[in-house]
């Protein structure tokens, strides 16, 4: 495949600059995660799932371990005592099991919310981290495997 000819002196300079920085750019690209931004998650009352995958965000791979499967944008303030604020992007790692004490993205009746998980006999309790909000008790009739966790 032939390299396109530069159409101006500025384009030629830019091409030379990129070629000269080749190893730096390669190193940068190897350490970048391209994660889909799938929608919003409530930090407050659960909201309807707003899942779309046409938006992507590039982030440094070193920010996460393990790498998340996708990002969600936080709407609300029920998790402010965990440092999760309105407008934040959270990385969600899909897992088949969530431990008590982990921050999870939970799906309840088709809506999603982010809370700290507390297992209890016969179900779960989803704990907000803002005293202005009440916990959400999830009995066996609504218990659903958590959709993801935020690793700490």
N, C-alpha and C positions, 0 to 999 in steps of 0.2 A: 504494500500500500504506500503510495507516494505521500510525502509531507506537503500540505498545501503551501503555496507561495504566499509570503507576507504581502499584504496590500498597502502597507505604509511603513515608514521608518520605525514608528512606534510598535507596530506588530512584530517587525523583525527584532527589535530590541527585547520585546517581551519573550519571544521564542528563544533567543539566546540566553536570557536570564533563567528561563525554566530549564533549559538543557544544562546550564551550569549548576543548577541546584538539584539536578536529578536525584542523587543519593539522599538528599534531605527530604525531598518530596516522597520518595519511595519509603523511607523510614516512617514518615508521618502517616502515609496511607496504610502501612502495615499495623499501626497502633491505633487505628480508628475503628469504631463500631458504627455501623449504619443501622439505626433502630427505627422501626415504624412507630409513629405517634398514633395510637389507636383511638383516642378520644379523651373523655373526661372521667374522673372518679370523684365521688362525693366525699368530702371531709365535713360531714354534717349529716343531714338526712340522706338516705340512699336516693340516687337519681337513675333515670333510665340509662341503659347501656347506649353509649354514643360511639360505636365502633366504626372506624374507617381506617384504611391503611394507605391513603394516598400521600401522606406527609411523612417525611423522614428527618431524623436529626443525626448529625455526626458528633460523636463524643469520644473522648480519649478512653481507650480500653482499660487503662489503669484505674479508672474511677470505680470499676465494678469487679467483684469476684463472688460468685460466677457472673458471667455476662447475662444481662436481662434479655428476655425474649421481646419485650416491647416497652414503650413508654406510655404513661397516662398523665394528663394534666389535672392537677388538683383544683377542685371547686369547693370552697368552704373553709371553715376554720376549726373543725373539731379535733385536729391533730397538732395544734400549735405547740403544745408542751413537748412534742417529739421533734420540733423543728421543721414540721411539714406545714407549709403556708399556702394560701390561695395563690394559684398561678404556677406553683412549683411543678416540675416534671419529675415523676417517680419512675424508676426502673422496676419492672415486674418480671420476676423469674418464675416460670411455671414449674410447679412441683406437685407430686401426687400426695404429699403429706405436709401439713403445717403443724408446727409445735406450739404448745401453749406458750404465750409470751411473745410470739413473733407478730410483726405488723403484717397484715394480710389485706389483699383486695378480695372482698367477699361479694358474691352474687346472691341477692335475696329477691325472690319473686321477679326475676328479670331486671333488677336494678343492681347497681354496684356501689360499694362504699369501701373506704379504707379505714381500718381500725386495728387495735391490738387484740389478738385472739386469746381467749381464756376458755379452756375446756372445762366443762362441768358435767356431772352425771346427767345423761340423757340429752346432751346438746352442747351448745357453745354460748359464750357471752362475748359480744364485740364491744370493746371498751374504747370510748373516745378519750383523747388526751387533752381535754379542755373541760373544766368544771361546769361550763354552761350547757353541756350536752349530757343526756342520760345514756347508759349502756343499752345495747340492743340484745335481748335474749332470743336465742334461736333454738327452738325445740326440735325434737326428732322429725316432726312433720315438715319442717323447713330446712333442716340441716342438709347442706350440700357441700361436697368437697371444695375447700377453698381454691380459688382460681390462681392464686399466686402469692408470693411473699416478697417483701422488701428485705433483702439481706442487710444485716447490721454488722 
